């Protein structure tokens, strides 16, 4: 009997469209002899839809038409199983529930990759691919991520972080702190976004103010760190769980500016029609032109970061090399990377289809471990409790 997979993607995020690309790529690579796949497209307002047309990327060019043709659904637990239930059922044409054995969230950004979707799936007690609530939240918040790595003795650049309201009320103090602890040039980032959205390099105090204004339009919290001027960016993926993981080959993405932009990542090598292939479209050198020693240093760091954050599934960790000092710094972790970083694993010798198999095995192993834990106590402390008619004043315990 085949395993039923529900692939969740889209969601209320500025990376909504990137998620669609990543999900369609993955659904086209899942082994259909082993798995049945149910796409669950989550709109920007939070509704869930499914339908056969969702396997084709062309269907998303007109989302209003797609919604009219698709079926609205929800995920619910009923008895011992979780099902996809069709809404708006007609009296004489009801569609049967679709049982789900494992969920595969392929979502990017806030309101989804930050642990929100993982929390829903844990509430349903449904096995799922990827990081759990805590590791997903740590990975999404760039400041917390840095704090975790610092505590583990792993290399990160110093930074200053603050909230939008703080900056409005104490602009001079915060600017002075940035100049003292970070200096210029600086990189300004929204704390909880990916895909290089809202990230700016500032070389002057005026540019710093403009960059912070842009960042707070995407996030309430902002991070400012020193910009490495003699920079090489190197990425490495990790696959596994906290007990056992392995690193991929390294890549060096090509930048058209001083920072790797959203355009570089998703539109750099789009096809002739202008359609993006997600992170798979990024110009890059695989494997990166590094010495064997530097490659192993980065791959070991990647696994150390994966374990320090308690990650699971497949992640991509972005590193910076200061070529003046040859020091390596962890930049950020992508807990559900664009295109699931399949291109790094294909270069390592693992096909996308086989990588998905591994991810599903990891999801079921984690669920088996959770099933062996105690989450409830078989007792009823309410059996002897009664309240009087006057409420708490008349209670007896």
C-alpha positions as CSV (number, residue, x, y, z in Angstrom):
1,X,0.0,0.0,0.0
2,X,1.3,3.5,-0.9
3,X,2.1,6.1,1.7
4,X,-0.1,9.2,1.4
5,X,1.8,12.5,1.5
6,X,0.2,15.9,1.9
7,X,2.4,18.6,0.5
8,X,1.7,22.0,2.1
9,X,2.9,25.2,0.4
10,X,2.2,28.8,-0.3
11,X,0.9,30.5,2.9
12,X,0.8,34.1,4.1
13,X,4.4,35.1,3.4
14,X,6.3,37.4,1.2
15,X,8.0,34.2,-0.1
16,X,4.7,32.8,-1.2
17,X,5.6,32.4,-4.9
18,X,9.0,30.9,-4.1
19,X,7.3,28.3,-2.0
20,X,5.0,27.3,-4.9
21,X,8.1,26.8,-7.2
22,X,9.9,24.7,-4.5
23,X,6.7,22.6,-3.9
24,X,6.0,21.9,-7.6
25,X,9.6,20.9,-8.1
26,X,9.4,18.5,-5.2
27,X,6.0,17.0,-6.2
28,X,7.3,16.3,-9.7
29,X,10.2,14.4,-8.1
30,X,8.4,12.2,-5.6
31,X,8.4,8.5,-6.4
32,X,4.7,7.9,-7.4
33,X,5.2,4.1,-7.2
34,X,5.7,4.5,-3.4
35,X,3.7,7.5,-2.6
36,X,0.3,9.1,-3.3
37,X,0.6,12.9,-3.2
38,X,-2.1,15.4,-2.2
39,X,-1.1,19.0,-2.9
40,X,-2.5,21.5,-0.3
41,X,-2.0,25.0,-1.6
42,X,-2.5,27.6,1.2
43,X,-3.5,31.0,-0.1
44,X,-2.1,34.3,1.1
45,X,-5.2,34.7,3.3
46,X,-4.9,31.2,4.8
47,X,-7.5,29.0,2.9
48,X,-6.5,25.5,1.8
49,X,-7.2,24.1,-1.7
50,X,-6.4,21.0,-3.6
51,X,-6.8,19.7,-7.1
52,X,-4.9,17.8,-9.9
53,X,-4.2,21.1,-11.7
54,X,-1.9,22.1,-8.8
55,X,0.9,19.8,-10.0
56,X,1.5,22.1,-13.0
57,X,3.4,25.3,-12.4
58,X,1.5,27.0,-15.2
59,X,-1.8,26.8,-13.1
60,X,-0.5,29.5,-10.7
61,X,-0.2,32.2,-13.4
62,X,-3.9,32.9,-12.7
63,X,-4.6,32.2,-9.0
64,X,-8.2,33.4,-9.2
65,X,-9.0,30.9,-11.9
66,X,-7.1,28.2,-10.0
67,X,-9.2,28.8,-6.9
68,X,-12.4,28.5,-8.9
69,X,-11.3,25.1,-10.3
70,X,-9.8,23.7,-7.1
71,X,-11.5,22.3,-4.1
72,X,-11.4,24.0,-0.7
73,X,-10.2,21.6,2.0
74,X,-9.0,21.4,5.6
75,X,-6.7,19.1,7.6
76,X,-8.5,17.5,10.6
77,X,-7.9,14.6,13.0
78,X,-10.7,12.1,13.1
79,X,-10.3,9.1,15.4
80,X,-6.8,7.7,15.0
81,X,-6.0,9.4,11.7
82,X,-5.6,12.8,10.0
83,X,-7.5,13.4,6.8
84,X,-7.9,16.0,4.1
85,X,-11.6,16.9,4.2
86,X,-13.4,18.5,1.3
87,X,-15.5,21.6,2.2
88,X,-18.5,22.9,0.3
89,X,-19.7,19.4,-0.4
90,X,-22.8,18.9,-2.5
91,X,-25.5,16.6,-1.2
92,X,-25.3,13.9,-3.9
93,X,-21.6,14.4,-5.0
94,X,-19.6,14.1,-1.8
95,X,-15.9,13.5,-2.0
96,X,-14.4,11.0,0.4
97,X,-11.8,12.2,2.9
98,X,-8.2,11.6,1.9
99,X,-6.2,9.9,4.6
100,X,-2.7,11.5,5.3
101,X,0.2,9.4,6.6
102,X,2.8,12.2,6.5
103,X,2.9,15.9,5.8
104,X,5.6,17.6,3.8
105,X,5.6,21.3,4.4
106,X,7.5,23.2,1.7
107,X,7.0,26.7,2.9
108,X,9.3,29.7,3.1
109,X,9.3,32.7,5.4
110,X,7.2,34.1,8.3
111,X,3.8,32.6,9.3
112,X,4.9,29.2,8.0
113,X,8.6,28.3,8.0
114,X,9.0,29.9,11.5
115,X,7.4,26.9,13.3
116,X,3.8,27.9,12.6
117,X,3.1,25.1,10.3
118,X,5.1,22.6,12.4
119,X,3.0,23.6,15.4
120,X,-0.2,22.8,13.5
121,X,1.1,19.4,12.4
122,X,2.3,18.6,15.9
123,X,-1.1,19.6,17.3
124,X,-2.7,17.1,14.8
125,X,0.0,14.5,15.9
126,X,0.8,14.0,12.2
127,X,4.3,13.0,11.1
128,X,6.0,15.7,9.1
129,X,9.2,16.4,7.2
130,X,11.6,19.1,8.5
131,X,12.4,21.0,11.6
132,X,10.3,21.0,14.7
133,X,8.7,24.1,16.2
134,X,11.7,25.2,18.3
135,X,14.4,24.6,15.7
136,X,12.3,26.3,13.0
137,X,11.7,29.3,15.2
138,X,15.4,29.6,16.0
139,X,16.3,29.3,12.4
140,X,13.9,32.1,11.3
141,X,15.0,34.6,14.0
142,X,18.4,35.7,12.9
143,X,19.3,37.2,16.3
144,X,18.2,34.1,18.3
145,X,20.2,32.0,15.7
146,X,23.3,34.0,16.4
147,X,22.8,33.7,20.1
148,X,22.5,30.0,19.9
149,X,25.6,29.7,17.8
150,X,27.6,32.0,20.1
151,X,26.6,29.9,23.1
152,X,27.8,26.8,21.2
153,X,31.1,28.5,20.4
154,X,30.5,28.7,16.7
155,X,31.6,31.7,14.6
156,X,29.2,34.6,13.9
157,X,29.7,38.3,13.2
158,X,28.9,40.7,16.0
159,X,25.6,42.6,15.6
160,X,23.1,45.1,17.0
161,X,19.4,44.3,17.0
162,X,16.4,46.5,18.0
163,X,12.7,46.9,17.4
164,X,11.1,49.4,15.1
165,X,9.5,51.4,18.0
166,X,12.9,51.6,19.7
167,X,14.5,53.1,16.6
168,X,11.7,55.7,16.3
169,X,12.0,56.7,20.0
170,X,15.8,56.4,20.4
171,X,17.2,56.8,16.9
172,X,20.4,58.7,18.0
173,X,21.3,56.2,20.7
174,X,20.8,53.2,18.4
175,X,22.7,54.8,15.6
176,X,25.6,55.5,18.0
177,X,25.5,51.9,19.2
178,X,25.6,50.6,15.6
179,X,28.6,52.9,14.8
180,X,30.5,51.8,17.9
181,X,29.8,48.0,17.8
182,X,29.4,47.4,14.1
183,X,30.6,50.3,12.1
184,X,30.2,51.0,8.4
185,X,29.7,49.6,5.9
186,X,27.0,47.5,7.5
187,X,24.4,45.0,6.4
188,X,20.8,45.7,7.6
189,X,18.3,42.8,7.7
190,X,14.8,42.1,8.8
191,X,15.2,39.6,11.6
192,X,12.7,37.0,10.4
193,X,12.7,36.9,6.6
194,X,14.6,34.9,4.0
195,X,15.3,35.0,0.3
196,X,17.3,38.2,0.8
197,X,14.0,40.2,1.2
198,X,14.6,43.6,2.7
199,X,18.4,43.3,3.1
200,X,20.5,46.4,2.3
201,X,24.1,47.4,2.5
202,X,24.7,50.8,4.1
203,X,27.9,52.8,3.6
204,X,26.9,56.1,5.1
205,X,24.7,57.2,8.1
206,X,22.1,58.3,5.6
207,X,22.0,55.0,3.9
208,X,21.9,53.3,7.3
209,X,18.7,55.2,8.1
210,X,17.1,54.3,4.7
211,X,18.1,50.7,5.1
212,X,16.6,50.4,8.6
213,X,13.4,52.1,7.3
214,X,13.1,49.4,4.6
215,X,13.8,46.6,7.0
216,X,11.1,47.6,9.5
217,X,8.6,47.6,6.6
218,X,9.0,43.8,6.6
219,X,9.7,43.0,10.2
220,X,9.3,44.6,13.6
221,X,12.8,43.6,14.6
222,X,16.0,44.6,12.7
223,X,19.6,43.3,12.8
224,X,22.6,45.3,11.8
225,X,26.0,43.6,11.4
226,X,29.3,44.6,9.9
227,X,29.7,44.1,6.2
228,X,32.6,41.9,5.2
229,X,34.1,43.8,2.3
230,X,36.4,41.1,1.0
231,X,33.6,38.6,0.9
232,X,33.0,35.1,-0.5
233,X,29.7,33.5,0.2
234,X,29.6,29.8,0.4
235,X,26.6,27.6,1.0
236,X,26.3,24.0,2.3
237,X,23.3,21.8,2.9
238,X,22.9,19.3,5.7
239,X,20.5,16.3,5.7
240,X,19.5,14.2,8.7
241,X,18.4,14.7,12.3
242,X,20.2,15.7,15.6
243,X,21.4,12.1,16.1
244,X,22.8,11.6,12.6
245,X,23.5,14.1,9.8
246,X,25.8,14.6,6.8
247,X,26.8,17.7,4.8
248,X,26.6,18.1,1.0
249,X,29.3,19.6,-1.3
250,X,29.7,23.3,-1.0
251,X,28.6,25.9,-3.6
252,X,29.6,29.4,-4.3
253,X,26.7,31.5,-5.7
254,X,27.4,34.3,-8.2
255,X,26.4,37.8,-7.0
256,X,25.6,40.7,-9.4
257,X,25.9,43.2,-6.5
258,X,27.6,43.4,-3.2
259,X,25.0,41.2,-1.6
260,X,23.2,38.2,-2.9
261,X,19.8,39.6,-3.8
262,X,16.3,38.1,-4.3
263,X,16.8,38.7,-8.0
264,X,20.1,36.8,-8.0
265,X,18.5,33.9,-6.2
266,X,15.3,33.5,-8.2
267,X,15.5,35.4,-11.5
268,X,19.1,35.1,-12.4
269,X,18.8,32.2,-14.8
270,X,15.1,32.2,-15.5
271,X,14.0,30.5,-18.8
272,X,13.2,32.4,-21.9
273,X,9.6,33.0,-20.8
274,X,10.9,34.7,-17.6
275,X,9.8,31.8,-15.4
276,X,11.9,31.1,-12.4
277,X,13.2,27.7,-11.4
278,X,13.6,28.8,-7.8
279,X,17.0,28.5,-6.1
280,X,17.9,26.0,-8.9
281,X,18.1,29.0,-11.2
282,X,20.8,30.8,-9.3
283,X,24.2,31.1,-11.0
284,X,26.7,29.1,-8.9
285,X,29.9,27.0,-8.9
286,X,29.4,23.5,-7.6
287,X,31.6,22.4,-6.0
288,X,33.0,25.7,-4.8
289,X,36.6,26.4,-5.6
290,X,38.0,25.8,-2.1
291,X,40.9,23.9,-0.7
292,X,40.1,20.5,0.6
293,X,40.9,21.8,4.1
294,X,38.5,24.8,3.8
295,X,35.8,22.6,2.3
296,X,36.0,20.2,5.3
297,X,36.1,23.1,7.7
298,X,32.8,24.4,6.3
299,X,31.1,21.0,6.1
300,X,32.0,20.3,9.7
301,X,30.7,23.7,10.8
302,X,27.5,23.0,8.9
303,X,26.9,19.8,10.8
304,X,27.8,21.5,14.1
305,X,25.3,24.3,13.4
306,X,22.6,21.7,12.4
307,X,23.0,19.9,15.7
308,X,23.3,23.1,17.8
309,X,19.9,24.3,16.5
310,X,18.3,20.9,16.8
311,X,17.4,20.8,13.1
312,X,15.9,18.0,11.2
313,X,15.2,17.2,7.5
314,X,17.2,19.2,5.0
315,X,18.6,22.7,5.6
316,X,21.0,25.0,3.8
317,X,23.5,27.0,5.8
318,X,25.0,30.1,4.3
319,X,28.5,31.1,5.2
320,X,30.8,34.1,4.7
321,X,34.5,33.9,4.2
322,X,36.5,37.1,5.0
323,X,39.2,36.6,2.3
324,X,41.5,39.1,4.1
325,X,41.6,36.9,7.2
326,X,40.5,33.6,5.8
327,X,37.9,33.4,8.7
328,X,34.6,31.6,8.1
329,X,31.4,33.0,9.7
330,X,27.9,31.5,9.8
331,X,25.5,33.9,8.1
332,X,22.1,32.1,8.4
333,X,20.3,28.8,8.3
334,X,17.4,28.1,5.9
335,X,15.4,25.4,7.6
336,X,13.3,24.8,4.5
337,X,15.7,26.0,1.7
338,X,14.6,27.2,-1.7
339,X,14.2,24.1,-4.0
340,X,15.1,22.1,-0.9
341,X,18.7,22.5,-2.0
342,X,18.3,19.4,-4.2
343,X,21.0,20.6,-6.6
344,X,23.6,20.4,-3.8
345,X,22.6,16.8,-3.1
346,X,22.5,15.8,-6.7
347,X,26.1,17.1,-6.9
348,X,26.9,15.1,-3.9
349,X,25.6,11.9,-5.5
350,X,22.0,11.7,-4.1
351,X,19.1,12.1,-6.5
352,X,16.2,14.4,-5.6
353,X,13.8,11.4,-5.5
354,X,16.1,9.5,-3.1
355,X,16.6,12.6,-1.0
356,X,12.8,12.9,-0.6
357,X,12.7,9.2,0.5
358,X,15.3,10.0,3.2
359,X,13.3,13.0,4.4
360,X,10.2,10.9,4.8
361,X,12.1,8.2,6.7
362,X,13.5,10.8,9.1
363,X,9.9,12.2,9.6
364,X,8.6,8.7,10.5
365,X,11.6,8.0,12.8
366,X,10.9,11.2,14.8
367,X,7.2,10.4,15.1
368,X,8.1,6.9,16.4
369,X,10.3,8.5,19.1
370,X,7.5,11.0,20.0
371,X,5.0,8.1,20.2
372,X,7.2,6.5,22.9
373,X,7.0,9.7,25.0
374,X,4.4,10.4,27.7
375,X,2.2,13.4,26.9
376,X,-0.8,12.5,29.1
377,X,-1.4,10.9,32.5
378,X,-4.1,8.3,32.8
379,X,-5.9,9.8,35.7
380,X,-8.8,12.2,36.2
381,X,-8.2,14.8,38.9
382,X,-11.6,16.3,38.0
383,X,-13.6,13.3,39.2
384,X,-13.8,14.6,42.8
385,X,-14.2,18.3,42.0
386,X,-17.4,20.1,42.3
387,X,-18.4,23.8,42.3
388,X,-21.3,25.4,44.2
389,X,-23.8,27.5,42.4
390,X,-22.0,30.7,43.4
391,X,-18.9,30.0,41.4
392,X,-15.5,30.1,42.9
393,X,-16.7,31.2,46.4
394,X,-18.7,28.0,46.7
395,X,-16.1,25.6,45.3
396,X,-15.2,22.4,47.2
397,X,-12.0,20.6,46.6
